[in-house]
Amino acid sequence: MHAPEEGKLRIAFTEFIDLAAENVGGQALLASDEFFAGKENLLKPGRGVFIPGKFTENGKWMDGWESRRKRVPGHDWCILKLGLPGVVRGVDIDTNHFLGNFPEYASVDALEVEGSPTPEALAEATWTPILPQLKLQGGTRNLFPIASDKRWTHLRLNIFPDGGVARFRVHGEVRPDFERLSHAGGAVDLAAAENGGTVVACNDSFFGPKDNLILPGRAANMGEGWETRRKRVLPGFDWIVVKLAVPGTVQRVEVDTAFFKGNYPDTCSIEGCYLREPVVDFANAHDIAWTELLPRTKLQAHHRHFYESELAAKGPFTHVRLKIYPDGGVSRLRVHGWPA
């Protein structure tokens, strides 16, 4: 499936978090060839840019991974470590700006391995194909669903025979080490993406992607948070629902508005619920029994807000819903607690 419009097409698997993104710890470890452009570009934010007239010693500068023209039989490949190990639901092989130099075909292999094997050891490992060799188009997002329910830690992108790819996105569900969570010895962030937390719904994410809210670490700028458009019909609020990594009781909540200064929410509130069955449409699921976790509370700009004694209930919960009034941006939401 191809996405001809600039980042506009959204299909089911693209709603999952990018397991390989640079900002969640993804790494490009080894490539067969990166003569024209480095492998690390594959995992960077955005879709890449094109700068006419910009050249390097090896030729035209390109914002992506690009190998030299192959004059012998074979193909090129790049091994990547997922920042968030998990189940891959689909991949986005984006050839943005690669028009006369994109690969004709691509395939993807996967591997699950613990520890920190060397890139050379990974190159010699036995890989499992998860995407057969399929035809690519140039200058577009090539979107391919993946039919595998296994947990993977590394992927290998194969391109045939050579050429350039701007970005490689690996959308899926995080599968952390649940044994580690169960024996953490203290409170853990039940909402964190790296622990298996998932943003399952929101009513608006116009300026900032929903998944940013639960990414590792603090945001580096305003663009790394969740931000909604300006609300023109008042009163009102925006909302986002996070499925916790495991059902748990809540000890402390953090709402971080880092870098949101003229556009932070005036107030916020948080609710929790315990769901035994999946909910497909949170916007219209009016029968969910939400429990007030944090009453509506005033927020400050560019500030980390911590709530513990203010919490009205502690669960256990499977999901939490953050409401912001009337709109704006939040950098991170942390929900510290214990698995139930």
N, C-alpha and C positions, 0 to 999 in steps of 0.2 A: 504494500500500500504506500502510495506517495502523497506527500503534503505540498501541493503546489504553491500555497500562499504562505507568506512570511510568518511562520510560527502560529498560524491561526487554527489549523485543523487539530481537533482533540478527539481521540478515541479512547476506549475504556482503559487500556493499559497505561496511557500517558498520564492518568490521574495518580498512578503510584509514584513514590519517591524515586529519584535517580540514585541507585545504589553505588554508582561508580564516580559520582561527581567529585571534583577536586575539593570542594568545601565540606565533604563528609569523610575525607581521608582517602579517596580513590587515588591510585597511582598507576601511571604507565611505566612498566618495569623494563621491558625489553622489546626491541623491534628489529626485524630483519634488515631494515633500511630506513633511514630518515634523512636522506641526502638534502632534500629541498626544505623540509619543515619538520620540526621536532614532534615526537610522539606525545609529549606532555600537553600539547595544545588540545588533544582530543577531549580532555576532561575539564577544560576551562569553562567558565560561565558564558552565556550568550551563544550566538550562532557563528561567531567569527566576523571579521571585517575584511574588506578588500581595499588596498591602498594603491592606486595607480602610480606607477613610476617608482615604487619602492623595491629595491633589489638587494640581494646579499651577494657574497662572493660566489655562491653556487647557482645563482639565478634569481628568478622572481620570488619575492617574499610572499608567503602564503600563511594565512591564519588557520592552521590545521596540521595534520600529519601527511607528509607527501614523500613518497619514495622516488628514486630515479627510474628512468625508462629501462625496462627489463629487456635484455638482448639474448637471454638464454631461457630455456624452459623453467617454469616454477611460478611461485607467487610470493607476495609479501605478507607479513603478519605482525601483530603487536599484542603482547601479553599485558593484561591489566589486572591489578589487584582491586577488588571491590572494597570501598571504604566501609560499606555496610553489607556483610554477608547475608545472603537471603535467596528467596525464590524469584527467579527472573520471569516476569510476565510479558515483556516485550522489549525490543531494542529499536533505537532511532539512529540510523546511520546517515548522518547529515552531510551532504556534499555541497553545502552552501558555498558559492563562489568558485567551485571546481567544475568547470564546464567542458573544456577540451582535455582535461587531465584527470577526470574521475575514474575509479575502477569500473570495469564492466560488470563484475560480479563480486559478491561478498558472502562469507559464511561465518558462523560463530561456534566456537567450542568452549566447553566449561570444565572446571575442575574444583573439587573440594579438598583442601589440604590445610591442616592446622600448623601453627608455628610460623616461622619466617624462612622458608626455603629460598635459596638463591635464585635469581632469574635464570641462570644457566640450568639449574636443576629443574625448574618449571618447564623450560624448553624441551627437556628430555622426558617429561612426564607423559602418562597416558591420558589423553583428553577425551571428553565425551562431546560429540556433535549435538548442538541444540538448535541450530539453524542451518539448513542445507544451503548449498551454493545457489544464490538467487541473483537475478539481474538488478542492477542499480540504475537510477537516473541521475543526471548531473544537476547541480544547483538546487537541490531540494532535500527535504527530510524523507528518507526511505524508512517507513515504519513497518516492523514485522513482529507479530505476536509470537510468543514462545510457548510451546506446549510441554512444559516440564514442571513437576512439583518438587523437584529435589533442591536442596540447599547448595549454593555454590559460593566459593570464596574468590575465584579467579576466572577471567574470561580471556579468550584469544580471538581477536578480530582478524580474519583472513581476507585479503583483497586479491582479486585476480584480474590481470596479472600484476598490476602495479598501479600507482596513481596517488590521488589525494582524497582525504576525508577531513572535513572541518571539525565535526564533533561526533562523539559516540556516547549516546545516553542508554543507560541500562535501567529500565523501570521495573520495579518489583516490590516484594514484601520482605521486610527485614526479618531475619531469623537469628536472633542473638543466642548466646549461651545461657539458656534458662536456668541451668544448674548454678551458674555464677550468680544470677539474680536471686535465686532462692536462698543462697548462703552468703549474701553480701555482708551480713553482720550489722548493717545499719540501714538507714533510709536510703532508697534509690529513687532516681527520677523515673517515675512510671510513665511519663509522657514522652521521654526522650526518644528520638528516632533510633539512636544506636542501641537502645534497650528493647526496641520493638514497638514503641508507640507509633500511632498512625493517625494522620489527619484524615478523617473519613468524610467530612462535609464542611462547607462554609457557604454563606450567602453571597459573598463578594470577595474577590482577590484581584481587583483591577490593577493595582500598582505593585503589589508584592505577592509572590506565590504562597499559597497556604502552607506548604511543607516547611517554609523557612522558620515557622514558629517553633519548631521542635528540633532544629538542627543542632549539632554539637557546638559547644563554645558560644561566645558572645558575637553578635554581628559586628562586622568591620565597617559598615556604613548603613544608611537608610535603606538601600536596595536589598539588604539581606534580611529584612523583616517581612511581616505580613501587613499589607496596607490596603484599605478599601477606598472606593471613590468617595467624593464629597456627597453627602446626603442633602437633597434639596427639598424633601418632604419631611417635616419635623412635627412631633417627636418621632423617634425611631431608634433603631440600634442595628448593629451588624453582629454576626455570630460565627463561631467556628467550633466544630466538635472534634475532640481527640479521643480515639480509642486507646486506652492504656495498654501497656505491654502485657500486663496480666492484671486480673482483678486485684484491687488493693485498697488499703486504708490510707488516708491522706494525713500527713503530719504537718507539712508546710508547702506553701505555694509562692512562687515568684512570678511577677509580671514585670517584664523588662521593656521599657520604652526607649532604649538607647537609640540615639540619633533622630528620634521623632520629637521635634521641638515646636514647630508651628502646625503640626498635624497629628499630635497624639490625641487619644480619646480623652474626653472630659472625665468620664467615670467608666468603671467596669464592674461586672459581677460574674460569678462562676457558679455553675450548677453541676451536679453529678447524678448519674443514674446507674442502675445495674440491669443490664440486658442479657437475657439468656438466649435470644435468637437475633440473628443479624437484621439490621434495618437498612432498607434500600434507599429510602427517601426521607432524610431527617427533616427537610423543610416542611413536609406534609404529614409527618408522623406525630399527630396531636395527642395520641394516647400514651406517650412516654411519660413516666412518672419521674420528673426532674426534682431533685432535692437541692435546696439552697446550700451551697458550700461556702461562698463568700458573698455577703450582702453587697449591694451597690456601693462602690467606694470611689472616692476622688483619686485621680491620678496626677502625676507630675510629668513634665517633659524630661526626656533624656535621663531616666532614673530607674534604678532597680527597686521595686516594691516587694517587700517580703511580708507574708501573712501567715501567722500561726495561731496566736490567741484569738484572732478575729474570725477564725473558721467556725461556721455554725454547725457543721456536720463533718464527719470524717469517713463515712462509707461503711462497708466496702462499696466501691464503684468499679464499673467496667469502662465508663466513658465520662468525660467532663466537657462542659460547654462554656466557653468564654464568650460573654457578651460585652461589646464596647458601645458606648453611648457618646455622640450619635454615630460616629464613624472614626476613621483614622488608622494609625499604624501601631503595631506592637512588635517588638523585636523578638522576644522569646517568652515562652510560657514553660515553667518548670513545676512539676507536681511531685514532690518528694513524699515517699511513704513506703509501706511494706506490702509485699505480695500477701494476699489474703489466704 
